[in-house]
């Protein structure tokens, strides 16, 4: 399924799947399936392109990627700010940090990486001209705290793009509407901050930042990918919580398999991106 529920786009190094408790040790997100996320790549690439153009990093500026994963976006920022600028990635997972550092070394990039998380960015006030934070907020129990950190480390006039999924926009077709509803509700219940996307603009505003633009992209699974394992997994969870029966679960999976074979299938979720700046 194209749903990027626990973080991320896989395999090509854009951003590896996040562990369920990436920033919250009690996080309940358990829906990682890297293979099923491949279909999200075109949508993520499109929205990332929008983010980089909206942020417009300039030579000599300082840039930060919060939750930088395997480092690809930091490398892209490093290219934009050039040798006189600074591009930093913050990532709590030591394995991802090591991979990002190897990638930077292999590319001869000036990108730098440091251990840290969205709740306590290891930088002083007014440090960065540009910041990016992609699909982190859906894992946070206290997103307002993270937004406060972003506002703190941005320089006056600094720009930020925060992007995240909103699981209230999930579509699963075909299937019995009531069963599909319960499966999506199970997905929502198992995600720490499932409506992150719709809340971003308000949270940035409340932190004293000024919202300049909002972009969105529906991540739609390629029909050739079939029903995918994630739907079945979430449906199993729905059975476990007695929201649907085993028979309803099996019928939904069968309906999706038939739909995939005939071309009558739609699996998607919308991701939102908000551009904001810190008043000078």
MONOR-V652337 format. One record per residue. SS is DSSP state (H for helix, E for strand, C for the rest). PHI is phi in whole degrees, -180 to 180 (none if undefined). PSI is psi in whole degrees, 0 to 359 (* if undefined). Layout:
SS/PHI/PSI, SS/PHI/PSI
//
This chain:
C/none/148, C/-79/0, C/-68/120, C/-88/59, C/-67/318, C/-115/56, C/106/311, C/-171/170, C/-86/137, C/-100/183, C/52/318, C/-87/4, C/87/3, C/-64/315, C/-174/120, C/-76/159, C/-58/137, C/-83/146, C/-69/153, C/-57/327, C/-107/43, C/-52/314, C/-121/350, C/-127/115, C/-63/339, C/-103/15, C/-59/146, C/-107/5, C/-68/121, C/-130/27, C/-114/42, C/-80/128, C/-148/90, H/-58/319, H/-60/323, H/-75/351, H/-93/355, H/-58/325, H/-65/342, H/-79/348, H/-53/311, H/-60/318, H/-66/317, H/-65/318, H/-61/319, H/-62/314, H/-70/325, H/-65/320, H/-60/317, H/-61/317, H/-63/315, H/-67/322, H/-70/322, H/-68/320, H/-73/328, C/47/58, C/-60/139, C/-113/155, C/-54/134, C/91/351, C/-83/168, E/-109/135, E/-132/147, E/-134/135, E/-115/119, E/-95/118, C/81/55, C/-79/354, C/55/232, C/-87/6, C/94/0, H/-58/317, H/-70/330, H/-68/321, H/-62/320, H/-65/320, H/-65/321, H/-62/323, H/-64/322, H/-73/321, H/-85/344, C/73/183, C/-67/340, C/-91/355, C/-102/185, E/-134/133, E/-128/118, E/-120/143, E/-118/136, E/-112/128, C/-152/130, C/-83/342, C/-87/116, H/-63/329, H/-68/319, H/-68/321, H/-59/315, H/-63/319, H/-66/319, H/-63/318, H/-65/321, H/-65/319, H/-62/315, H/-62/317, H/-64/318, H/-65/330, H/-94/359, C/63/32, C/-87/152, C/-87/3, C/-58/140, E/-122/154, E/-135/146, E/-144/147, C/-74/135, C/172/175, C/-138/176, C/-68/341, C/-86/344, C/-152/74, C/-65/128, C/-82/55, C/-142/159, C/-78/173, C/-64/149, C/55/51, C/-99/323, E/-116/144, E/-82/329, E/-139/140, E/-140/147, E/-133/139, E/-145/110, E/-114/123, C/51/46, C/-107/322, H/-65/332, H/-66/349, H/-103/3, C/-104/134, C/-82/340, C/-131/70, H/-62/330, H/-61/324, H/-64/318, H/-66/319, H/-63/321, H/-60/323, H/-68/320, H/-61/313, H/-62/324, H/-66/316, H/-85/347, E/-74/141, E/-72/156, E/-55/129, E/88/354, E/-68/152, E/-113/149, E/-142/144, E/-120/124, E/-115/130, E/-132/142, E/-161/161, E/-76/158, E/-129/107, E/-73/350, E/-71/349, E/-98/4, E/-64/139, E/-126/131, E/-127/119, E/-145/137, C/-86/183, C/142/156, C/-58/129, H/-61/322, H/-68/320, H/-67/314, H/-58/318, H/-58/315, H/-68/326, H/-67/316, H/-66/321, H/-63/327, H/-67/318, H/-58/314, H/-62/315, H/-66/335, C/-95/2, C/-106/136, C/-59/312, C/-133/73, C/-68/335, C/-103/31, H/-55/317, H/-57/313, H/-73/343, H/-95/351, H/-61/313, H/-61/316, H/-65/320, H/-68/321, H/-66/320, H/-63/316, H/-64/335, C/-85/3, C/94/6, E/-89/160, E/-110/121, E/-77/127, E/-105/330, E/-164/157, E/-134/129, E/-118/164, E/-153/160, E/-154/129, E/-81/120, E/-85/108, E/-110/128, C/-70/136, C/-60/131, H/-58/331, H/-69/345, H/-79/349, C/76/195, C/-70/327, C/83/155, H/-77/335, H/-67/320, H/-60/314, H/-62/321, H/-67/315, H/-67/322, H/-62/323, H/-62/320, H/-65/322, H/-65/324, H/-65/316, H/-62/326, C/-92/8, C/63/30, C/-82/329, C/-138/167, C/-91/166, H/-61/322, H/-64/319, H/-66/322, H/-61/312, H/-63/321, H/-67/320, H/-61/313, H/-62/319, H/-63/317, H/-61/319, H/-68/323, H/-66/319, H/-65/317, H/-62/319, H/-63/321, H/-68/328, H/-96/352, C/89/4, C/-102/71, C/-145/143, E/-146/118, E/-129/120, E/-156/164, E/-147/149, E/-100/136, E/-111/137, E/-112/146, E/-130/131, E/-119/126, E/-98/130, E/-143/165, E/-138/159, E/-92/124, C/-56/141, C/-72/*
//
